[in-house]
Amino acid sequence: MTYYFYLARCSDNSLYCGSCKDLQKREEAHNEGKGAKYTRSRRPIHFAYHETFTTLSDALKRESEVKKWSKVKKERLAQEKHSSKD
């Protein structure tokens, strides 16, 4: 199975970090107001960046790491091409 770490660009131009099993379903959930509380008032969102992992644990570790970064550093990451980390 494949797992993902992602950066979502919110309507207020902020970035939200998350992880999931299905990018399309997760983006739909965020935009239907069924995602994270943070994104509910910042819809619509779109994924600006993602990485793939072979375990949920690795995706969650990456999410935790990036959440601690400054907005500037997250923005640099969002400008990179989508990548694979598995």
Jmol script that loads the backbone (N, CA, C; Angstrom):
load data "model"
ATOM      1  N   MET A   1       0.839  -1.182   0.000  1.00  0.00           N
ATOM      2  CA  MET A   1       0.000   0.000   0.000  1.00  0.00           C
ATOM      3  C   MET A   1       0.878   1.237   0.000  1.00  0.00           C
ATOM      4  N   THR A   2       0.366   2.310  -0.554  1.00  0.00           N
ATOM      5  CA  THR A   2       1.077   3.580  -0.610  1.00  0.00           C
ATOM      6  C   THR A   2       0.421   4.575   0.335  1.00  0.00           C
ATOM      7  N   TYR A   3       1.249   5.335   1.005  1.00  0.00           N
ATOM      8  CA  TYR A   3       0.800   6.385   1.910  1.00  0.00           C
ATOM      9  C   TYR A   3       1.437   7.691   1.469  1.00  0.00           C
ATOM     10  N   TYR A   4       0.804   8.784   1.845  1.00  0.00           N
ATOM     11  CA  TYR A   4       1.255  10.089   1.378  1.00  0.00           C
ATOM     12  C   TYR A   4       1.408  11.083   2.518  1.00  0.00           C
ATOM     13  N   PHE A   5       2.410  11.923   2.383  1.00  0.00           N
ATOM     14  CA  PHE A   5       2.533  13.154   3.147  1.00  0.00           C
ATOM     15  C   PHE A   5       2.205  14.251   2.143  1.00  0.00           C
ATOM     16  N   TYR A   6       1.456  15.285   2.561  1.00  0.00           N
ATOM     17  CA  TYR A   6       1.109  16.346   1.620  1.00  0.00           C
ATOM     18  C   TYR A   6       1.119  17.719   2.272  1.00  0.00           C
ATOM     19  N   LEU A   7       1.258  18.704   1.427  1.00  0.00           N
ATOM     20  CA  LEU A   7       1.055  20.095   1.791  1.00  0.00           C
ATOM     21  C   LEU A   7      -0.145  20.580   1.006  1.00  0.00           C
ATOM     22  N   ALA A   8      -1.151  21.077   1.701  1.00  0.00           N
ATOM     23  CA  ALA A   8      -2.343  21.606   1.053  1.00  0.00           C
ATOM     24  C   ALA A   8      -2.294  23.130   1.101  1.00  0.00           C
ATOM     25  N   ARG A   9      -2.547  23.754  -0.037  1.00  0.00           N
ATOM     26  CA  ARG A   9      -2.638  25.208  -0.108  1.00  0.00           C
ATOM     27  C   ARG A   9      -4.092  25.605   0.164  1.00  0.00           C
ATOM     28  N   CYS A  10      -4.292  26.385   1.201  1.00  0.00           N
ATOM     29  CA  CYS A  10      -5.635  26.818   1.582  1.00  0.00           C
ATOM     30  C   CYS A  10      -5.994  28.129   0.871  1.00  0.00           C
ATOM     31  N   SER A  11      -7.280  28.484   0.907  1.00  0.00           N
ATOM     32  CA  SER A  11      -7.756  29.685   0.211  1.00  0.00           C
ATOM     33  C   SER A  11      -7.127  30.967   0.761  1.00  0.00           C
ATOM     34  N   ASP A  12      -6.664  30.945   2.001  1.00  0.00           N
ATOM     35  CA  ASP A  12      -6.001  32.121   2.581  1.00  0.00           C
ATOM     36  C   ASP A  12      -4.491  32.107   2.333  1.00  0.00           C
ATOM     37  N   ASN A  13      -4.046  31.194   1.467  1.00  0.00           N
ATOM     38  CA  ASN A  13      -2.647  31.030   1.058  1.00  0.00           C
ATOM     39  C   ASN A  13      -1.777  30.365   2.129  1.00  0.00           C
ATOM     40  N   SER A  14      -2.374  29.890   3.208  1.00  0.00           N
ATOM     41  CA  SER A  14      -1.597  29.150   4.205  1.00  0.00           C
ATOM     42  C   SER A  14      -1.366  27.730   3.702  1.00  0.00           C
ATOM     43  N   LEU A  15      -0.445  27.039   4.341  1.00  0.00           N
ATOM     44  CA  LEU A  15      -0.154  25.646   4.009  1.00  0.00           C
ATOM     45  C   LEU A  15      -0.542  24.758   5.182  1.00  0.00           C
ATOM     46  N   TYR A  16      -1.176  23.653   4.878  1.00  0.00           N
ATOM     47  CA  TYR A  16      -1.567  22.670   5.884  1.00  0.00           C
ATOM     48  C   TYR A  16      -0.818  21.376   5.588  1.00  0.00           C
ATOM     49  N   CYS A  17      -0.211  20.779   6.606  1.00  0.00           N
ATOM     50  CA  CYS A  17       0.505  19.507   6.475  1.00  0.00           C
ATOM     51  C   CYS A  17      -0.410  18.365   6.892  1.00  0.00           C
ATOM     52  N   GLY A  18      -0.363  17.278   6.139  1.00  0.00           N
ATOM     53  CA  GLY A  18      -1.154  16.116   6.497  1.00  0.00           C
ATOM     54  C   GLY A  18      -0.609  14.850   5.880  1.00  0.00           C
ATOM     55  N   SER A  19      -1.253  13.747   6.198  1.00  0.00           N
ATOM     56  CA  SER A  19      -0.893  12.458   5.618  1.00  0.00           C
ATOM     57  C   SER A  19      -2.165  11.660   5.398  1.00  0.00           C
ATOM     58  N   CYS A  20      -2.111  10.729   4.435  1.00  0.00           N
ATOM     59  CA  CYS A  20      -3.311   9.974   4.086  1.00  0.00           C
ATOM     60  C   CYS A  20      -2.946   8.747   3.246  1.00  0.00           C
ATOM     61  N   LYS A  21      -3.979   7.954   2.919  1.00  0.00           N
ATOM     62  CA  LYS A  21      -3.819   6.789   2.045  1.00  0.00           C
ATOM     63  C   LYS A  21      -4.235   7.102   0.613  1.00  0.00           C
ATOM     64  N   ASP A  22      -5.143   8.043   0.410  1.00  0.00           N
ATOM     65  CA  ASP A  22      -5.686   8.351  -0.909  1.00  0.00           C
ATOM     66  C   ASP A  22      -5.755   9.869  -1.072  1.00  0.00           C
ATOM     67  N   LEU A  23      -4.899  10.414  -1.923  1.00  0.00           N
ATOM     68  CA  LEU A  23      -4.831  11.867  -2.079  1.00  0.00           C
ATOM     69  C   LEU A  23      -6.142  12.470  -2.593  1.00  0.00           C
ATOM     70  N   GLN A  24      -6.729  11.862  -3.589  1.00  0.00           N
ATOM     71  CA  GLN A  24      -7.952  12.402  -4.175  1.00  0.00           C
ATOM     72  C   GLN A  24      -9.085  12.438  -3.151  1.00  0.00           C
ATOM     73  N   LYS A  25      -9.279  11.337  -2.430  1.00  0.00           N
ATOM     74  CA  LYS A  25     -10.339  11.294  -1.423  1.00  0.00           C
ATOM     75  C   LYS A  25     -10.076  12.281  -0.291  1.00  0.00           C
ATOM     76  N   ARG A  26      -8.813  12.441   0.078  1.00  0.00           N
ATOM     77  CA  ARG A  26      -8.480  13.361   1.172  1.00  0.00           C
ATOM     78  C   ARG A  26      -8.737  14.807   0.750  1.00  0.00           C
ATOM     79  N   GLU A  27      -8.375  15.152  -0.472  1.00  0.00           N
ATOM     80  CA  GLU A  27      -8.632  16.505  -0.955  1.00  0.00           C
ATOM     81  C   GLU A  27     -10.145  16.770  -1.002  1.00  0.00           C
ATOM     82  N   GLU A  28     -10.909  15.797  -1.471  1.00  0.00           N
ATOM     83  CA  GLU A  28     -12.372  15.928  -1.494  1.00  0.00           C
ATOM     84  C   GLU A  28     -12.921  16.115  -0.080  1.00  0.00           C
ATOM     85  N   ALA A  29     -12.413  15.339   0.871  1.00  0.00           N
ATOM     86  CA  ALA A  29     -12.874  15.451   2.259  1.00  0.00           C
ATOM     87  C   ALA A  29     -12.599  16.850   2.810  1.00  0.00           C
ATOM     88  N   HIS A  30     -11.388  17.358   2.574  1.00  0.00           N
ATOM     89  CA  HIS A  30     -11.073  18.713   3.030  1.00  0.00           C
ATOM     90  C   HIS A  30     -12.052  19.714   2.421  1.00  0.00           C
ATOM     91  N   ASN A  31     -12.304  19.595   1.127  1.00  0.00           N
ATOM     92  CA  ASN A  31     -13.144  20.572   0.439  1.00  0.00           C
ATOM     93  C   ASN A  31     -14.632  20.417   0.736  1.00  0.00           C
ATOM     94  N   GLU A  32     -15.028  19.284   1.287  1.00  0.00           N
ATOM     95  CA  GLU A  32     -16.410  19.081   1.724  1.00  0.00           C
ATOM     96  C   GLU A  32     -16.595  19.481   3.186  1.00  0.00           C
ATOM     97  N   GLY A  33     -15.524  19.953   3.815  1.00  0.00           N
ATOM     98  CA  GLY A  33     -15.592  20.343   5.213  1.00  0.00           C
ATOM     99  C   GLY A  33     -15.476  19.173   6.173  1.00  0.00           C
ATOM    100  N   LYS A  34     -15.066  18.013   5.667  1.00  0.00           N
ATOM    101  CA  LYS A  34     -14.941  16.808   6.487  1.00  0.00           C
ATOM    102  C   LYS A  34     -13.488  16.501   6.843  1.00  0.00           C
ATOM    103  N   GLY A  35     -12.599  17.397   6.474  1.00  0.00           N
ATOM    104  CA  GLY A  35     -11.184  17.199   6.774  1.00  0.00           C
ATOM    105  C   GLY A  35     -10.840  17.802   8.115  1.00  0.00           C
ATOM    106  N   ALA A  36      -9.649  18.289   8.215  1.00  0.00           N
ATOM    107  CA  ALA A  36      -9.161  18.879   9.460  1.00  0.00           C
ATOM    108  C   ALA A  36      -9.914  20.159   9.803  1.00  0.00           C
ATOM    109  N   LYS A  37     -10.034  20.429  11.076  1.00  0.00           N
ATOM    110  CA  LYS A  37     -10.706  21.644  11.538  1.00  0.00           C
ATOM    111  C   LYS A  37     -10.044  22.885  10.935  1.00  0.00           C
ATOM    112  N   TYR A  38      -8.731  22.854  10.822  1.00  0.00           N
ATOM    113  CA  TYR A  38      -7.986  23.997  10.288  1.00  0.00           C
ATOM    114  C   TYR A  38      -8.442  24.360   8.878  1.00  0.00           C
ATOM    115  N   THR A  39      -8.679  23.356   8.044  1.00  0.00           N
ATOM    116  CA  THR A  39      -9.014  23.627   6.641  1.00  0.00           C
ATOM    117  C   THR A  39     -10.490  23.942   6.417  1.00  0.00           C
ATOM    118  N   ARG A  40     -11.350  23.629   7.372  1.00  0.00           N
ATOM    119  CA  ARG A  40     -12.794  23.837   7.179  1.00  0.00           C
ATOM    120  C   ARG A  40     -13.149  25.280   6.857  1.00  0.00           C
ATOM    121  N   SER A  41     -12.487  26.220   7.492  1.00  0.00           N
ATOM    122  CA  SER A  41     -12.787  27.635   7.250  1.00  0.00           C
ATOM    123  C   SER A  41     -11.851  28.245   6.202  1.00  0.00           C
ATOM    124  N   ARG A  42     -11.043  27.418   5.567  1.00  0.00           N
ATOM    125  CA  ARG A  42     -10.068  27.908   4.590  1.00  0.00           C
ATOM    126  C   ARG A  42     -10.242  27.221   3.230  1.00  0.00           C
ATOM    127  N   ARG A  43     -11.462  26.798   2.931  1.00  0.00           N
ATOM    128  CA  ARG A  43     -11.737  26.111   1.676  1.00  0.00           C
ATOM    129  C   ARG A  43     -11.924  27.119   0.548  1.00  0.00           C
ATOM    130  N   PRO A  44     -11.661  26.700  -0.682  1.00  0.00           N
ATOM    131  CA  PRO A  44     -11.195  25.369  -1.074  1.00  0.00           C
ATOM    132  C   PRO A  44      -9.687  25.243  -0.881  1.00  0.00           C
ATOM    133  N   ILE A  45      -9.246  24.015  -0.792  1.00  0.00           N
ATOM    134  CA  ILE A  45      -7.814  23.721  -0.709  1.00  0.00           C
ATOM    135  C   ILE A  45      -7.432  22.935  -1.964  1.00  0.00           C
ATOM    136  N   HIS A  46      -6.148  22.938  -2.251  1.00  0.00           N
ATOM    137  CA  HIS A  46      -5.620  22.030  -3.278  1.00  0.00           C
ATOM    138  C   HIS A  46      -4.239  21.587  -2.816  1.00  0.00           C
ATOM    139  N   PHE A  47      -3.856  20.423  -3.236  1.00  0.00           N
ATOM    140  CA  PHE A  47      -2.551  19.913  -2.820  1.00  0.00           C
ATOM    141  C   PHE A  47      -1.451  20.586  -3.630  1.00  0.00           C
ATOM    142  N   ALA A  48      -0.523  21.193  -2.916  1.00  0.00           N
ATOM    143  CA  ALA A  48       0.593  21.889  -3.535  1.00  0.00           C
ATOM    144  C   ALA A  48       1.804  20.978  -3.682  1.00  0.00           C
ATOM    145  N   TYR A  49       1.855  19.915  -2.875  1.00  0.00           N
ATOM    146  CA  TYR A  49       3.040  19.048  -2.846  1.00  0.00           C
ATOM    147  C   TYR A  49       2.668  17.743  -2.164  1.00  0.00           C
ATOM    148  N   HIS A  50       3.324  16.664  -2.574  1.00  0.00           N
ATOM    149  CA  HIS A  50       3.161  15.400  -1.844  1.00  0.00           C
ATOM    150  C   HIS A  50       4.388  14.513  -2.030  1.00  0.00           C
ATOM    151  N   GLU A  51       4.545  13.603  -1.098  1.00  0.00           N
ATOM    152  CA  GLU A  51       5.583  12.573  -1.149  1.00  0.00           C
ATOM    153  C   GLU A  51       4.914  11.234  -0.880  1.00  0.00           C
ATOM    154  N   THR A  52       5.448  10.172  -1.446  1.00  0.00           N
ATOM    155  CA  THR A  52       4.889   8.842  -1.221  1.00  0.00           C
ATOM    156  C   THR A  52       5.793   8.039  -0.288  1.00  0.00           C
ATOM    157  N   PHE A  53       5.148   7.175   0.492  1.00  0.00           N
ATOM    158  CA  PHE A  53       5.846   6.319   1.448  1.00  0.00           C
ATOM    159  C   PHE A  53       5.230   4.931   1.417  1.00  0.00           C
ATOM    160  N   THR A  54       5.984   3.952   1.851  1.00  0.00           N
ATOM    161  CA  THR A  54       5.480   2.580   1.882  1.00  0.00           C
ATOM    162  C   THR A  54       4.809   2.233   3.204  1.00  0.00           C
ATOM    163  N   THR A  55       5.024   3.054   4.233  1.00  0.00           N
ATOM    164  CA  THR A  55       4.370   2.810   5.522  1.00  0.00           C
ATOM    165  C   THR A  55       3.710   4.095   6.025  1.00  0.00           C
ATOM    166  N   LEU A  56       2.620   3.937   6.741  1.00  0.00           N
ATOM    167  CA  LEU A  56       1.944   5.080   7.344  1.00  0.00           C
ATOM    168  C   LEU A  56       2.851   5.743   8.375  1.00  0.00           C
ATOM    169  N   SER A  57       3.593   4.942   9.090  1.00  0.00           N
ATOM    170  CA  SER A  57       4.508   5.467  10.095  1.00  0.00           C
ATOM    171  C   SER A  57       5.498   6.453   9.481  1.00  0.00           C
ATOM    172  N   ASP A  58       6.059   6.123   8.335  1.00  0.00           N
ATOM    173  CA  ASP A  58       7.015   7.020   7.680  1.00  0.00           C
ATOM    174  C   ASP A  58       6.341   8.313   7.217  1.00  0.00           C
ATOM    175  N   ALA A  59       5.133   8.203   6.690  1.00  0.00           N
ATOM    176  CA  ALA A  59       4.398   9.396   6.257  1.00  0.00           C
ATOM    177  C   ALA A  59       4.094  10.307   7.451  1.00  0.00           C
ATOM    178  N   LEU A  60       3.692   9.716   8.566  1.00  0.00           N
ATOM    179  CA  LEU A  60       3.394  10.495   9.770  1.00  0.00           C
ATOM    180  C   LEU A  60       4.652  11.145  10.345  1.00  0.00           C
ATOM    181  N   LYS A  61       5.779  10.451  10.277  1.00  0.00           N
ATOM    182  CA  LYS A  61       7.050  11.019  10.747  1.00  0.00           C
ATOM    183  C   LYS A  61       7.413  12.238   9.915  1.00  0.00           C
ATOM    184  N   ARG A  62       7.226  12.133   8.597  1.00  0.00           N
ATOM    185  CA  ARG A  62       7.536  13.259   7.711  1.00  0.00           C
ATOM    186  C   ARG A  62       6.592  14.438   8.007  1.00  0.00           C
ATOM    187  N   GLU A  63       5.322  14.142   8.203  1.00  0.00           N
ATOM    188  CA  GLU A  63       4.352  15.184   8.546  1.00  0.00           C
ATOM    189  C   GLU A  63       4.783  15.909   9.823  1.00  0.00           C
ATOM    190  N   SER A  64       5.147  15.157  10.841  1.00  0.00           N
ATOM    191  CA  SER A  64       5.577  15.737  12.110  1.00  0.00           C
ATOM    192  C   SER A  64       6.813  16.615  11.921  1.00  0.00           C
ATOM    193  N   GLU A  65       7.744  16.143  11.110  1.00  0.00           N
ATOM    194  CA  GLU A  65       8.969  16.906  10.837  1.00  0.00           C
ATOM    195  C   GLU A  65       8.643  18.242  10.165  1.00  0.00           C
ATOM    196  N   VAL A  66       7.860  18.209   9.106  1.00  0.00           N
ATOM    197  CA  VAL A  66       7.583  19.412   8.321  1.00  0.00           C
ATOM    198  C   VAL A  66       6.703  20.397   9.084  1.00  0.00           C
ATOM    199  N   LYS A  67       5.805  19.909   9.931  1.00  0.00           N
ATOM    200  CA  LYS A  67       4.948  20.805  10.718  1.00  0.00           C
ATOM    201  C   LYS A  67       5.766  21.759  11.582  1.00  0.00           C
ATOM    202  N   LYS A  68       6.956  21.358  11.960  1.00  0.00           N
ATOM    203  CA  LYS A  68       7.818  22.178  12.818  1.00  0.00           C
ATOM    204  C   LYS A  68       8.578  23.245  12.037  1.00  0.00           C
ATOM    205  N   TRP A  69       8.557  23.164  10.730  1.00  0.00           N
ATOM    206  CA  TRP A  69       9.303  24.098   9.892  1.00  0.00           C
ATOM    207  C   TRP A  69       8.643  25.469   9.836  1.00  0.00           C
ATOM    208  N   SER A  70       9.432  26.462   9.460  1.00  0.00           N
ATOM    209  CA  SER A  70       8.901  27.808   9.233  1.00  0.00           C
ATOM    210  C   SER A  70       8.072  27.815   7.943  1.00  0.00           C
ATOM    211  N   LYS A  71       7.226  28.826   7.805  1.00  0.00           N
ATOM    212  CA  LYS A  71       6.423  28.958   6.581  1.00  0.00           C
ATOM    213  C   LYS A  71       7.328  29.089   5.358  1.00  0.00           C
ATOM    214  N   VAL A  72       8.429  29.800   5.490  1.00  0.00           N
ATOM    215  CA  VAL A  72       9.359  29.995   4.373  1.00  0.00           C
ATOM    216  C   VAL A  72       9.908  28.648   3.905  1.00  0.00           C
ATOM    217  N   LYS A  73      10.301  27.816   4.836  1.00  0.00           N
ATOM    218  CA  LYS A  73      10.851  26.505   4.482  1.00  0.00           C
ATOM    219  C   LYS A  73       9.771  25.617   3.852  1.00  0.00           C
ATOM    220  N   LYS A  74       8.547  25.673   4.381  1.00  0.00           N
ATOM    221  CA  LYS A  74       7.441  24.908   3.792  1.00  0.00           C
ATOM    222  C   LYS A  74       7.146  25.404   2.381  1.00  0.00           C
ATOM    223  N   GLU A  75       7.208  26.707   2.177  1.00  0.00           N
ATOM    224  CA  GLU A  75       6.972  27.274   0.846  1.00  0.00           C
ATOM    225  C   GLU A  75       8.015  26.780  -0.154  1.00  0.00           C
ATOM    226  N   ARG A  76       9.259  26.696   0.280  1.00  0.00           N
ATOM    227  CA  ARG A  76      10.311  26.167  -0.610  1.00  0.00           C
ATOM    228  C   ARG A  76      10.009  24.728  -0.996  1.00  0.00           C
ATOM    229  N   LEU A  77       9.572  23.942  -0.024  1.00  0.00           N
ATOM    230  CA  LEU A  77       9.223  22.555  -0.303  1.00  0.00           C
ATOM    231  C   LEU A  77       8.045  22.482  -1.273  1.00  0.00           C
ATOM    232  N   ALA A  78       7.051  23.320  -1.087  1.00  0.00           N
ATOM    233  CA  ALA A  78       5.870  23.324  -1.952  1.00  0.00           C
ATOM    234  C   ALA A  78       6.232  23.667  -3.391  1.00  0.00           C
ATOM    235  N   GLN A  79       7.313  24.400  -3.591  1.00  0.00           N
ATOM    236  CA  GLN A  79       7.742  24.770  -4.939  1.00  0.00           C
ATOM    237  C   GLN A  79       8.458  23.626  -5.661  1.00  0.00           C
ATOM    238  N   GLU A  80       8.896  22.628  -4.911  1.00  0.00           N
ATOM    239  CA  GLU A  80       9.563  21.482  -5.529  1.00  0.00           C
ATOM    240  C   GLU A  80       8.549  20.606  -6.242  1.00  0.00           C
ATOM    241  N   LYS A  81       9.039  19.804  -7.145  1.00  0.00           N
ATOM    242  CA  LYS A  81       8.159  18.853  -7.819  1.00  0.00           C
ATOM    243  C   LYS A  81       7.733  17.781  -6.841  1.00  0.00           C
ATOM    244  N   HIS A  82       6.579  17.154  -7.105  1.00  0.00           N
ATOM    245  CA  HIS A  82       6.133  16.029  -6.290  1.00  0.00           C
ATOM    246  C   HIS A  82       7.225  14.969  -6.348  1.00  0.00           C
ATOM    247  N   SER A  83       7.487  14.333  -5.222  1.00  0.00           N
ATOM    248  CA  SER A  83       8.578  13.367  -5.196  1.00  0.00           C
ATOM    249  C   SER A  83       8.157  12.071  -4.512  1.00  0.00           C
ATOM    250  N   SER A  84       8.993  11.086  -4.653  1.00  0.00           N
ATOM    251  CA  SER A  84       8.757   9.783  -4.038  1.00  0.00           C
ATOM    252  C   SER A  84       9.856   9.510  -3.035  1.00  0.00           C
ATOM    253  N   LYS A  85       9.478   9.118  -1.840  1.00  0.00           N
ATOM    254  CA  LYS A  85      10.459   8.855  -0.780  1.00  0.00           C
ATOM    255  C   LYS A  85      10.494   7.383  -0.374  1.00  0.00           C
ATOM    256  N   ASP A  86       9.892   6.487  -1.190  1.00  0.00           N
ATOM    257  CA  ASP A  86       9.865   5.081  -0.777  1.00  0.00           C
ATOM    258  C   ASP A  86      11.033   4.289  -1.278  1.00  0.00           C
TER     259      ASP A  86
END
end "model"
wireframe off; spacefill off
backbone 0.3
color backbone group
